[in-house]
Amino acid sequence: MHPLLFFHNPYLPDHVTYSLVTMTILIVFAYLATRRMDLYPKSWQNIAEVVIVGTGKFITDTMGPEGKKMFPVIATLGLYILVSNLIGLFPGFTSPTANLNTTVSLALVVFFTTHAIGIRAHGWKYIKQFLGPVWWLTPLMLPIEIISHLARPLSLSVRLFGNMEGGHIVLGVLFFLAPLFVPLPIMALKLIIALIQTLVFVILSMMYFAGAMEEAHH
């Protein structure tokens, strides 16, 4: 029986259904963490503060003080990707990030946010980075820069999708061949991959954001 059969919509693709599950988990966690705020945090509030403070420190250590402005975007991406990756460890569940539609959507958010940051910080002079240092190099630099920037969402989406889908396929095959013991080490490996891929996606996103902001100072 499908684990989400109770509210599974046959007209929705699985990755959309599990994305809704991921968002529900995050909303419930946020509610439990904030329903009874206390000066001395306990249980869910304590976990939430550890996550928020740790994420904030990680962002500022990587991007500097200006990175605080990007905390909502980076934290949201990181938590969504992490939970999406982890729910695929449960039998019968599939990671939304194991579908290319999900990873492309996340990569496009990073892509458009990056250039929005650059334009906001530098104005329309931000476009000059695509034209090269001198005008006569523009015919050469413009296509190179465009391809370079378009490769970013492609790299982000395919890397995350490939690792999560690959782990899911391997785990499914091993469960079929040896359902008791052999899949356990693979599940541990998939857990590590889920954490690493979340970290990789977030770090690359921060690098793109930081690069767009640095353009404003040159």
C-alpha positions in Angstrom: 0.0 0.0 0.0 1.3 3.5 -0.8 2.4 5.1 2.4 0.6 8.3 1.4 -2.5 6.6 0.1 -4.7 8.4 2.6 -4.1 11.8 0.9 -2.4 10.8 -2.3 -3.7 12.5 -5.3 -3.6 10.4 -8.5 -3.5 13.6 -10.6 -0.3 14.8 -8.9 3.2 13.5 -9.8 5.0 11.7 -6.9 7.6 14.5 -6.6 4.9 17.1 -6.1 3.2 14.9 -3.4 6.4 14.4 -1.6 7.3 18.0 -1.9 4.0 18.8 -0.1 5.0 16.3 2.5 8.4 18.0 3.0 6.8 21.4 3.4 4.3 19.9 5.8 7.1 18.5 7.9 8.9 21.9 8.0 5.7 23.8 8.8 4.8 21.4 11.7 8.4 21.7 13.0 8.2 25.5 12.9 4.9 25.4 14.7 6.1 23.1 17.5 9.3 25.2 17.9 7.4 28.5 18.2 4.1 27.7 19.9 5.6 28.2 23.4 8.6 30.4 23.2 10.7 30.4 26.4 13.7 32.4 27.5 15.3 29.0 28.3 14.5 26.9 25.2 13.4 23.3 25.6 12.8 20.4 23.2 11.6 21.7 19.8 12.5 25.3 20.4 16.0 24.3 21.5 16.5 22.2 18.3 15.2 25.1 16.1 17.6 27.6 17.8 20.5 25.3 17.3 19.6 25.0 13.6 19.0 28.7 13.1 22.1 29.9 15.0 24.3 27.2 13.3 23.1 28.1 9.9 23.5 31.8 10.5 27.1 31.3 11.7 27.9 29.1 8.7 26.5 31.7 6.3 28.5 34.6 7.9 31.6 32.6 8.1 31.3 31.8 4.4 30.0 35.0 2.9 30.9 37.6 5.6 28.5 40.0 7.4 26.7 40.8 4.1 25.6 37.1 4.0 23.0 37.8 6.8 20.8 39.4 4.1 20.7 36.0 2.3 19.8 34.0 5.4 16.1 33.5 4.6 16.8 32.2 1.1 19.8 30.0 2.0 18.2 28.5 5.1 15.0 27.7 3.3 16.8 26.0 0.4 19.0 24.1 2.9 16.2 22.8 5.1 14.0 21.9 2.1 16.7 20.0 0.3 17.8 18.3 3.5 14.4 17.0 4.5 13.6 16.1 0.9 16.8 14.0 0.7 16.1 12.3 4.1 12.5 11.2 3.5 13.8 9.0 0.7 15.5 6.8 3.3 12.1 5.6 4.5 10.7 2.5 2.6 8.0 3.5 0.2 8.9 7.1 0.1 10.8 8.9 -2.7 12.9 12.0 -2.3 11.5 15.0 -4.3 15.1 15.8 -5.1 15.3 12.5 -7.0 13.2 14.2 -9.7 14.8 16.5 -12.2 11.8 18.8 -12.1 12.4 19.6 -8.4 16.1 20.1 -8.7 15.7 22.4 -11.8 13.2 24.5 -9.9 15.6 24.9 -7.0 18.5 25.7 -9.3 16.4 28.3 -11.1 15.6 30.0 -7.8 19.4 30.3 -7.2 20.0 31.5 -10.7 17.5 34.3 -10.7 18.2 35.3 -7.1 21.9 35.6 -8.0 21.3 38.1 -10.8 18.7 39.9 -8.8 21.2 40.4 -6.1 23.8 41.6 -8.6 21.4 44.1 -10.2 20.2 45.4 -6.8 23.7 45.9 -5.5 25.4 47.2 -8.6 22.6 48.6 -10.6 22.4 47.9 -14.3 26.2 48.2 -14.5 26.1 44.6 -13.3 25.5 43.7 -16.9 29.0 44.9 -17.8 30.6 41.8 -16.3 29.2 39.9 -19.3 30.9 42.3 -21.8 34.6 41.9 -20.8 37.1 44.5 -19.7 37.3 46.2 -23.1 34.7 46.7 -25.8 36.5 44.8 -28.6 36.5 41.6 -26.4 32.7 41.7 -26.1 32.0 39.4 -29.1 34.2 36.8 -27.4 33.4 37.4 -23.7 29.6 37.7 -24.1 28.9 34.1 -25.2 31.5 32.7 -22.8 29.9 34.5 -19.8 26.4 33.6 -20.9 27.3 29.9 -21.2 29.2 30.0 -17.9 26.2 31.4 -16.0 23.7 29.1 -17.7 25.9 26.1 -16.7 25.3 27.0 -13.1 21.7 25.9 -12.8 22.4 22.9 -15.0 25.3 21.8 -12.8 23.3 22.4 -9.6 20.2 20.5 -10.8 21.9 17.5 -12.4 24.3 16.9 -9.6 21.6 16.8 -6.9 19.2 14.8 -9.1 21.9 12.3 -10.2 23.2 11.6 -6.7 19.7 11.2 -5.1 18.2 9.2 -7.9 21.3 7.0 -8.2 21.2 6.2 -4.5 17.5 5.4 -4.7 18.0 3.0 -7.6 20.9 1.2 -5.9 19.0 0.9 -2.6 15.9 -0.4 -4.5 17.9 -3.1 -6.3 19.6 -4.3 -3.1 16.3 -4.4 -1.2 15.1 -6.7 -4.0 18.1 -8.9 -4.0 18.9 -9.1 -0.3 16.1 -7.4 1.7 17.4 -8.0 5.2 21.1 -7.1 5.7 22.9 -5.9 2.5 20.9 -2.6 2.1 21.8 -1.4 5.6 25.3 -0.1 4.7 23.8 1.5 1.5 21.3 3.3 3.6 24.1 4.6 5.8 25.9 5.7 2.7 22.7 7.3 1.3 22.3 9.2 4.6 25.9 10.6 4.2 25.1 11.5 0.5 21.9 13.3 1.5 23.9 15.5 4.0 26.8 16.1 1.6 24.6 17.0 -1.4 22.6 19.5 0.8 25.9 21.1 1.9 27.3 21.2 -1.7 24.1 22.8 -3.1 24.1 25.4 -0.3 27.8 26.2 -0.5 27.6 26.7 -4.3 24.6 28.9 -3.9 26.4 31.0 -1.4 29.4 31.3 -3.7 27.1 32.6 -6.5 25.4 35.0 -4.2 28.7 36.3 -2.8 30.1 36.6 -6.3 27.1 38.7 -7.4 27.5 41.0 -4.4 31.3 41.4 -4.9 30.6 42.7 -8.4 29.1 45.8 -6.7 32.5 46.6 -5.2 34.6 46.5 -8.4 
